[in-house]
Amino acid sequence: MSRRGWALFLAMSLVWGVPYLLIKVAVEELPPVVVVFGRCVLGAALLLPWTVARGQLGPALRRWRPLLAFTVLEMTGPWLLLAYAEQTLSSSLTGLLVAGVPFVAALVGRLTGGEDRLGRVRLLGMGLGVAGIAVLLGLDVEGIAPLPLLAVGLVVVGYATAPLIVERSLPDVPGVAASAVALTVTAAVYAPFAVPRLDEAARAPADALLAVLVLGVVCTAVALALFFALIREVGPQRALVITFLNPAVAVLLGVLLLDEPFTLGLAVGLPVVVLGCVLATRRSPVRRARAELGDVDAAVP
């Protein structure tokens, strides 16, 4: 992976390691639909004017069918399901479950004719990633109802499939434009359910409102622009390997900023996760050969 690819990869691992904690804080005081609506409105308010000013809205809307599919699989469905699940599940367990995204993405990619091979080294890397997250966070599954687990399972399917749509059906649509449209559509879908509850939301504690603000600005508007760039730099399957590091980042931030204990699980699990990510992001022989010819991963949005 190139230096640009590693820079984007590490930035995304950090930026999307935070939402699990923020969502947990927000849904303790706010309805899930309000959290998703607020996140989307804030993100759209930042990205849509930029898209219009650069004349990119029209070209994006011309690809409305794949863009709508991306919206449903990446935002409209998963974000509400994730907020619902975190009313019951811990943020760390949710992150651990979402770490299964690269496996599903690899399977979907192969079933739909993808050419990126899954060699033994990459499979080993994915296995190490999951094992490291399990050691890092532990598995606290006692008393968990099946519906939240099913909700996270659907999130995993959506997150695994959406980047493939970006790579195959939206290669000429700028990432910011696609994100702006998707956020606007998702906000419109949930507006009838969220707007009547905004008065109630306005009385929520400041930490819950701040969590939604950071979700919308940093973890949505900024993160989606970076994520599109990462997909086009390293491909959808490698881009999704960030889900191995996201939960690890959340735990590490807790140690550094919240004085949480540096446990044996953290000491052992984090290096295993990092090693797994390095192995799982290796290029296959086919992709490496094409990259050397200059016709793969050359476009930067």
N, C-alpha and C positions, 0 to 999 in steps of 0.2 A: 504494500500500500504506500502511496506517495506521502510526502510530508503534509501536503494539503489535506489528504484523506485522513491522516492521523490527527491533524489539528481539528478537523470537523468531528471526527469520531470522539475525541476526548471532550470537546465542547458539548456535544449532544449527550454524552454519558453523564456529564455534570448537570446540564439543564433539565434533562428528563429523569434525573435521580431524585429531584426535589418534589415533583407533583404528588407522589404517593403520600408524603407527609402533609402537603398543603390540602389535598382533598380530604384526608382524614380530619384535619382541623376544621375545614369548612363544613363538612356534612354533619358534624356534631351539633351545629347550630342552625344550619340552613338546609332546606329541602334539596335533594340531588338535582332536580330540574332547574332550580334557581342557580345553583353552582355552575351547571353547564351553560345556561343562558348567559350568566354574567361573564364567564370565561370567553364565550364566543363573541359577545358584543364588544368587549374590550379588544380582543384580537382583530376583529373586523374593522373597528374604528381606527386602528393603526395601519392595517394593510390595504384596506379598500381605497382610501384616497391616494396612496402611493401607486396602486395599480391603475387607477383612472388617470392620474397625472402622466403616467408613462405610456398611455395608450394601449395597455395590455388587456383591458377588460373584454373588448370585443373579440380578439383572437381566442381568449380563454373560453368565452361563452359559446363559440362555434364548436368547441369540443365538449358540449354539455353532457352528452351521454356518459363517456368514461369519467368525466369530472364528477357527475352525480354519483356514480358508483364509488369513486374514491371517497366522496363526502360521507356517504352512508357507512362505509366500512372503516374509515379512519376516525370519524368524529361523531356523527349523529347517533350511531348505535353504541360504539364503545364507551364514549365519555359518560353517557347516562348509566350504562351498565356498571362502569367502574365506580361511579359515585354511589350507586345503589349497593354494590358489593362491600364497599368500605364502611358502610354503616354497621356491618357485622364483622368483616375481616380486619385484621391488623394491616397496617400499611406495608410492613415487611413481608408478611405472607402473600399479600397481593403482588408485590414486586417479584417474589420468588415464582409465583405461578405464571406471571407474564414473561418470565425468562424462558418459557417454552416457545416463544414466538419464532426464533430462528429455525427450530425443528419443523414447525408447521410450514414456514415459508419455504424451506428446502424441499419438503414433500410436495407442496403445491407447485413450486417451480419445475420440479421434475415431471409431475403429472401433466403439466400444461406445455411441455415441450421446451423447457429451459435447457440451455447448453452448459451451464455452470456446473461442473462435476463436483460430487461430494466424495473426495478421496478419504483415505483412512486418517490422514492428519487432520483434516477439517472435522471429521466425525469425532475424533479424539478430542479436539479442541472444544466442540460443543458439549461433549460429555463432561469434560473438566469444568466447563462453565457452570453447568447445572449442579455438579457435585460441590463446587466451591460455594455457590449460593446457598445450598442446603446446609453446609457446614457453618457458613457465615451467619445465617439467620435462624437456623433451626426450623423444625416443623411443628408448630403449635396448632394442631387441627382438632383438638378436643371440643366437642359440642358445636361444631360448625354446621349450619344448615346446608342442604345441598343446593338450594337456589343461588346463593351468592357464589358458590363454586362454579355452577353452570354459567352464571353471568360472566365471570372472569374467563371461562373457557370460550365463550362467544367473542369476548374482547380479543383473545389470542388469535382466533381465526380472522377477525377483521384486521388486526394489526399486521398479520402475516400476509394477507392478500392485497391490501391497499397499495403497498409499494410496487408490486408487480404491475398494477394498472398504470402507475406513474411511469415506469420504465418502458412499457410496451405500447401504451395508448396515449400518453401525454408527454412525449419526449420534446415537443416543441413549445410546450406551454410553460412560461416562467413560473418558478416555484411560488413566488410571492403572489402572483395573480391567482394561481390555483388555490392557494391557501385562503386568500381573501374571499373568493367566491364560496368555498366550502364553509368557512366560518359564518358568512352572511346567511347562507341557506340553513345551516344548523340553528342559528339564532332565530330565524323566522319560524322554523318548525316548532321550537319550544316556547316561543313568545306567548301563545295563548294560554299556556299552562304556568308560565313563570311570572308574567306581568301582574296578574291579580295578587301575587304573593310578595310583591316588592315592598309594600308597606311593612309587612312582617319582617322581611329581610333587613330593612333599614334599621330595625331595632336590635339586630344581632350584635354580639360583642365585636370589638374592633379587630381582634385577632382573626376572626372568621372572615370579616370583610377584607382585611389585608391579605389573607390567604387567596381569596378570589382575585384580588387585584394582581398579585404576583403570578398567579396561574394564567391570567389573561394576557399580561404584558410580556413576561419573560418566558414562561413555559408554553405559551401558545404562539403569539405573534413572532417573537424572535426565534423560538425553537423550530417552528414549521419552515421558516425560510432556510435555516441551517440544515434541516432534515432533507429537504429537496436537493440541496447542494451535495449532501453526503450520498444520497441515492445515486446521483449522476456521476459522482466521483468514484464510488467503489462498488456500485450495484446494489440491488434491493436486499439480497440475502446477507451480505456483509454489513450493510447499514443496520440491519435488525439485530446484529450481535451486540449493539449497545444495551439491549435488554438484560444481558449478563451483568454489565457494570452498574446499571441504574440502581438496583437495590443496595449494592455495595457502597455506592456513593452516599446513599441516604444514611446508612449506618455510620460511615466515616464522618459525615457532617455532624451527626449526633455526638460522636466522641470529641470532635474538635470544638464545636460551638455550644453544646449543651452539657458538657462534662459527663457524658455517659461513659461507663467503664470500657476499657480496652480489653475485651475478653479473649480467651484462647481461640474461640471460634473465629473471631475477627483476625487474629494473628495468623491462623492457618488458612482460613477460607479466602481472604482477599488475594494473596499471591496466587492461589489456584485459579481464581476467577480471571486475573490478569493474564496468566499463562494460557488459559483456555481461549481468551479473546484473541491473543496473538496467533494461535494456531488456527482458530476458526475463521480468521479473516485472510488467510493465505489465498492467493489467486490459484485457480485451477490451471492446468497446462494449456487448455484451449483459450481461456481468457487472457493468460499471460502472453501467449504467442500473438494474439491480436493486438494487445496493448503495445507490444513492441513494434507492430506495424503502424501504430498511430491511429487506428480506426475504432478503438474502444476507449471509453472514459475520457474522450478528448473534449467533450462539450462541458462548459461550466456555465451555469445559469447566471 
